[in-house]
Amino acid sequence: MYGWCNITSMTKLNDLVIIIQGYSFRESVLSLPSGDVAVIQSGDLDLYGNQFFGYELPKIKFENEKYLLQENDVLLSAKGFSKAMVFRNSKYKSIITSSLFILRPKNDQIDSDYLAAYFNSIEGIKTVLRLSSGSSVRSITKIDLADMEIPTHSLIKQKTIGEAVKTIHDILENLDTKKFLLDSLKTSITSKAFKEIK
């Protein structure tokens, strides 16, 4: 049924992307009123990847352009449970902390949505866990990540797979939003209906 998904080859990640470790802050990141650069941390990726949680990201003053994100960069968690997202359409210049990696495609051999979909898949998560170390919070190194081999297809197939997964994610996110609104409405109705009259 899914013959079109059959793997074409295995390719080292280092041959497909530039891997950049996020900026290491010495202290907790605190938002500044004058801040114009958004800071993304591992916990800001949702359960499906590819999206931030709904809250506002902290913003700081930051001038090192080496760490600024570019459109279609893939962000991958360096610690804990493997999650990935594609960075796009941001209102602000943005950077990531050291709890994340930037995977920046070198050329047109890899599609960003396909790459994020792989790292969010069961197969991708298993591969990252195999290469991770640590007893309580597992983490993966830049060296191990570079040597990781990932399944690749023709670019057309990658785009088809990546777009299909992204579409499903968008539907799931829409359902989550509807569920949240309905739960809020239910809570409001029951709170008003059953509240003690004083």
N, C-alpha and C positions, 0 to 999 in steps of 0.2 A: 504493500500500500504506500509506503514512504520511500520507495526506491530512489526518488530524486534527491533524498537526503544522504545517500551513500557517500562515505568519505572518499575524496580523491587522493589526498596525501596527508602526511604529517609534517609539520614545519615548525622549526624552533621559533619561539616567540621573538627572540632577539633579532631574527631576520625580517620580521614583519613590522616591529614597532620600536620606537625609542622609549626606554623605561626611565622615568624620573621619580625619585622618592620625594614625597611632599616635604614642605618646610618644617623644620623642627623648632617649635616655640619653647622657650625656657619656662614660661609661666602659662597659666590658663588664659585662653583667648577671651578678651572682654571687648564688647562693642564700644566704639567711640562715636560721639555725636558728629564729628567731622570725618568719620571713616568713609572711604569710597571704594574699598576692596573687600568683597565678601569672602569669608573663610568657611570652607567646607571640611567637615570632619567625617570619619567613618560612620558615626551614628546618624548622620544626616541623610543617608541612603535608606530608602524604605525597603520593605520585605521583598518587593519584586525587582529592586534595582531600578535604574533608569529614571529615578524621580527623587526629589527632596521631600521630606515631611513638610507639612503645611506651615510651620513656624518660620519666622524671619531669621535669616542667617546673620551672625555677628559681622560687623564691618569695622575695618581698621585702616590705618594709614600704612601703606606698604609700597616700597619703591623698587624692589629687586625684580626686574621683568623676567628673569630666568624662570621664576616659579608661576608666572601668570598662565592661566589655562587658555587653550585655544579651542575654537569650535570643532566638535567631533572628537576631542580627546576622550578616551575611555578612562574612567576613574575606577580603581580596583582597591578593595580593602586589603591592607597589609597585615591586619591582626584580626583574630576571631573568625567568625563565619564569613565565608567568601561572598561578597556582593560586588556588583559592577553596575555602572551607569554611563551613558553617553552625555557629555557636557555640551549643551547647546542653548541658544536663545536666552542668554542671561542678560538681565538689566544692568548688571555690574561687572566690572573686572573681578576676577575671582582667583583664589589660590586654594591649595589643599594643605592639610597638616601631614605630619609624618605617618599618620595612621592609614594613609592612602598612597597608592602609586598612580602616576599618569602613564597611560599606554598611548603613545602618539604614533599613529600609522606613518610609516616611512614613505609609502607609495600606494599605488592602487591595487596592491595584492591582497589587502585586507579591508573589509567593511566594518566600520565602528559598531553598528548595531549587531552584526553577526558576532563580533568579538565579545561584546557585553552579554549577548545571549548565551554564548558558550560558558563564560565564567559564572553565570547565574543558573546553569543547567546542573543536573545531578552529576553528569560526567565531569564537568569543569570543577565543581565543588570537591569531588572525590580526588581529582588530580592535585588541587591546591592543598588539601588536607594531607595527602601523601608526602608532599614536599615541605609541609609546615613542621615547626618544632616548638617545644614549650609544653609544660605540664598543665598549667591552668589556662592561660590565654595563648593559643597557638598563633604563630606568626610565620610569614614567609619572607625570605631575603631576596634582594634584587638579583643576586647571582643565580639562585635557584629558579627564579621567575624567568630569567633570560634563557636558561637551558631547557625550560619546559617546552615540550612538543605539543602542538594543538592540531586538531583535524582541520584541514582546509579544503575548499572547493573552488570552482571557478568563481570569479567575482560576481557574475550574474546570479549564480546559485546562492552565494553568500548574501547578496542583497535580498533575494526572495525569502530566505530563511530569516534574516534579520528583521525584515519588514513584517513578516507573519508574526513573529514573537512580539514585536513592538505593538502591533495592532491588538493582539490578545491582552498585552499588559495594559493598554489604554482602556480596553473594555473592563478589565478587572478593577482598574483605578476608578472608573466611572461608577461601577457597582458599589465600591467601598464608600464613595462620596454619598451615593443615594442611601446606603445603609446607615451612615452616620447621621444624615439629615432626618431619616425616619426614626432612628433611635432617639434623637433629640426631641422630635415632635412627640413621640410616645411618652418620654419622661416629662415633658411640659404638661401634657394632658393629664397624666396620672397625678402629678404633683398638685395641680390645681384642683382636680376632682376629689382627691383624698386628703387634702391638707386640713388640719384641724381648724375649726372656726374659733377664733379667740375673741 
